[in-house]
Amino acid sequence: MDVSYNPFSLSGKVILVTGAAGGIGRAIAVECAKSGARVIMTDINEEGLKETLASLDNNSGQEHIYYRANLTEEREIAELITFIPGLDGFVCNAGVMKLALTQFITTDEIERIQRINLIAPMLLTKYLVKMRKVSKGSSLVFTASAGGVYRVSPGNAIYATTKCGVDAFMRTVALELGPRGIRCNSVNPGMVETNLTHAGQFTDEQRQKELLNYPLGRFGKPADVALAIIYLLSDASSWVTGTALKIDGGMTLS
Ligand SMILES: NC(=O)c1ccc[n+]([C@@H]2O[C@H](COP(=O)([O-])OP(=O)(O)OC[C@H]3O[C@@H](n4cnc5c(N)ncnc54)[C@H](O)[C@@H]3O)[C@@H](O)[C@H]2O)c1
């Protein structure tokens, strides 16, 4: 038996992770570093980025770095992509959610959530391709959601429609970039324990009720999503493109 055999290794790869200051993005950065990658992180929250950087394994001697950027600003996206080196993987993960019944939706909220959840992924991908920062063998992974793509729920229209947009974008880009040997996939998580789901979005009673929809009896942990992303970044998934991978503890089965 070859004990060093690891088809999921990211050794020698350079990976950009957005939304890396906490939650799922921090877990992605941690798992990428543990898997041997050099990690480049970005987020609007510099304090969180510093904490993530301090928690990264660099046994492989990699120099992990971060750039603070507000991904709702096209100029900051273009600057970020100019600064970074060529990539082997890109995880487009930053996102926001705000619940509101449709009758209370405002144009400002639609635009705010679309800017980070949908327009930023499109512009980041545009600049990565245009500035030739991704090439043959690269893997792009979008953090979409089970919400919208696989299930809808009251009060979640704005978020759900942005994630459906990400799904259509991911599949379109998979078609466009496949002939260049660049793969695009998404992960589509159910409810994961992060700030996004804890910052006053749901009452305890709503959470208990929602938990009944999870056959595995728990909500997700950030690492549950991060480890699936490691698979999609690694050469183990080299024949996988255009896939929206559900990671939801069975939530969408019923
Ligand atoms: N937590 C869940 O239940 C869940 C489920 C499905 C999908 N997701 C998706 O997972 C991704 C990560 O979410 P999370 O749960 O880790 O939430 P989180 O709030 O912990 O992390 C989101 C990160 O995005 C960053 N961000 C927000 N606006 C930004 C901006 N303008 N520029 C740069 N960075 C910005 C935040 O600072 C934060 O670090 C999101 O795309 C979210 O939609 C989360």
Ligand as a Chemical Component Dictionary entry (heavy atoms), coordinates in Angstrom:
data_LIG
# 
_chem_comp.id                   LIG 
_chem_comp.type                 NON-POLYMER 
_chem_comp.pdbx_formal_charge   0 
_chem_comp.three_letter_code    LIG 
# 
loop_
_chem_comp_atom.comp_id 
_chem_comp_atom.atom_id 
_chem_comp_atom.alt_atom_id 
_chem_comp_atom.type_symbol 
_chem_comp_atom.charge 
_chem_comp_atom.model_Cartn_x 
_chem_comp_atom.model_Cartn_y 
_chem_comp_atom.model_Cartn_z 
_chem_comp_atom.pdbx_ordinal 
LIG N1  N1  N 0  -24.594 29.143 5.877  1  
LIG C1  C1  C 0  -25.494 28.547 5.096  2  
LIG O1  O1  O 0  -26.476 27.940 5.586  3  
LIG C2  C2  C 0  -25.339 28.557 3.607  4  
LIG C3  C3  C 0  -26.141 27.691 2.854  5  
LIG C4  C4  C 0  -26.023 27.705 1.472  6  
LIG C5  C5  C 0  -25.117 28.529 0.853  7  
LIG N2  N2  N 1  -24.350 29.372 1.617  8  
LIG C6  C6  C 0  -23.413 30.246 0.910  9  
LIG O2  O2  O 0  -22.125 30.041 1.411  10 
LIG C7  C7  C 0  -21.336 31.222 1.205  11 
LIG C8  C8  C 0  -20.603 31.550 2.494  12 
LIG O3  O3  O 0  -21.557 31.872 3.476  13 
LIG P1  P1  P 0  -21.321 31.637 5.044  14 
LIG O4  O4  O 0  -22.456 30.837 5.526  15 
LIG O5  O5  O -1 -19.933 31.184 5.300  16 
LIG O6  O6  O 0  -21.563 33.126 5.575  17 
LIG P2  P2  P 0  -20.602 34.128 6.353  18 
LIG O7  O7  O 0  -21.439 35.335 6.584  19 
LIG O8  O8  O 0  -19.985 33.455 7.518  20 
LIG O9  O9  O 0  -19.449 34.431 5.278  21 
LIG C9  C9  C 0  -19.666 35.241 4.147  22 
LIG C10 C10 C 0  -18.398 36.055 3.899  23 
LIG O10 O10 O 0  -18.617 36.894 2.754  24 
LIG C11 C11 C 0  -17.989 38.133 3.032  25 
LIG N3  N3  N 0  -18.568 39.232 2.254  26 
LIG C12 C12 C 0  -19.837 39.719 2.348  27 
LIG N4  N4  N 0  -19.958 40.808 1.554  28 
LIG C13 C13 C 0  -18.767 40.986 0.941  29 
LIG C14 C14 C 0  -18.275 41.940 0.001  30 
LIG N5  N5  N 0  -19.040 42.956 -0.449 31 
LIG N6  N6  N 0  -17.005 41.811 -0.431 32 
LIG C15 C15 C 0  -16.199 40.819 0.028  33 
LIG N7  N7  N 0  -16.612 39.899 0.938  34 
LIG C16 C16 C 0  -17.873 39.985 1.371  35 
LIG C17 C17 C 0  -18.255 38.354 4.529  36 
LIG O11 O11 O 0  -17.398 39.337 5.097  37 
LIG C18 C18 C 0  -18.053 36.960 5.085  38 
LIG O12 O12 O 0  -16.726 36.730 5.519  39 
LIG C19 C19 C 0  -22.317 32.296 0.746  40 
LIG O13 O13 O 0  -22.238 32.448 -0.655 41 
LIG C20 C20 C 0  -23.661 31.722 1.133  42 
LIG O14 O14 O 0  -24.700 32.206 0.331  43 
LIG C21 C21 C 0  -24.436 29.398 2.980  44 
# 
loop_
_chem_comp_bond.comp_id 
_chem_comp_bond.atom_id_1 
_chem_comp_bond.atom_id_2 
_chem_comp_bond.value_order 
_chem_comp_bond.pdbx_ordinal 
LIG N1  C1  SING 1  
LIG C1  O1  DOUB 2  
LIG C1  C2  SING 3  
LIG C2  C3  SING 4  
LIG C2  C21 DOUB 5  
LIG C3  C4  DOUB 6  
LIG C4  C5  SING 7  
LIG C5  N2  DOUB 8  
LIG N2  C6  SING 9  
LIG N2  C21 SING 10 
LIG C6  O2  SING 11 
LIG C6  C20 SING 12 
LIG O2  C7  SING 13 
LIG C7  C8  SING 14 
LIG C7  C19 SING 15 
LIG C8  O3  SING 16 
LIG O3  P1  SING 17 
LIG P1  O4  DOUB 18 
LIG P1  O5  SING 19 
LIG P1  O6  SING 20 
LIG O6  P2  SING 21 
LIG P2  O7  DOUB 22 
LIG P2  O8  SING 23 
LIG P2  O9  SING 24 
LIG O9  C9  SING 25 
LIG C9  C10 SING 26 
LIG C10 O10 SING 27 
LIG C10 C18 SING 28 
LIG O10 C11 SING 29 
LIG C11 N3  SING 30 
LIG C11 C17 SING 31 
LIG N3  C12 SING 32 
LIG N3  C16 SING 33 
LIG C12 N4  DOUB 34 
LIG N4  C13 SING 35 
LIG C13 C14 SING 36 
LIG C13 C16 DOUB 37 
LIG C14 N5  SING 38 
LIG C14 N6  DOUB 39 
LIG N6  C15 SING 40 
LIG C15 N7  DOUB 41 
LIG N7  C16 SING 42 
LIG C17 O11 SING 43 
LIG C17 C18 SING 44 
LIG C18 O12 SING 45 
LIG C19 O13 SING 46 
LIG C19 C20 SING 47 
LIG C20 O14 SING 48 
# 
